[in-house]
């Protein structure tokens, strides 16, 4: 079964850091464009960051630029979202996505709560 399996999130204090992972099961992420999205309570899902499959270029939402880093491991089976200097407004369920043409896979979602 082809799926993306995300790591467990958690509760982090403001200013803290957390790394999310997203592991491909049954396939590799070679040639897939990768995205991280989040959805806060009462809000629509929004894009946080993406990683191109062609040139490994990255993009970030303005709200996380300079604080979050997207990356992929050498084996191209796992992607990460390193989050630093977390703020309460980063609280959301985070989802990873891998897309190739008409194929799109989503992780199960990870709750990240930033609170003191």
ZIJOWO-V309535 format. One line per field, one symbol per residue. phi: phi as a letter, one per 20 degrees, with the letter a starting at -180 (. if undefined). Layout:
# ZIJOWO-V309535
phi->???
This chain:
# ZIJOWO-V309535
phi->.ebddefferecfgnecbdecbdednadegmefdcdcbcegmcffcfdbbcfeecmfcccfgfdgnddcebcfffldcdccedclfcgfefaedcdbccbleebcdfenceccdae
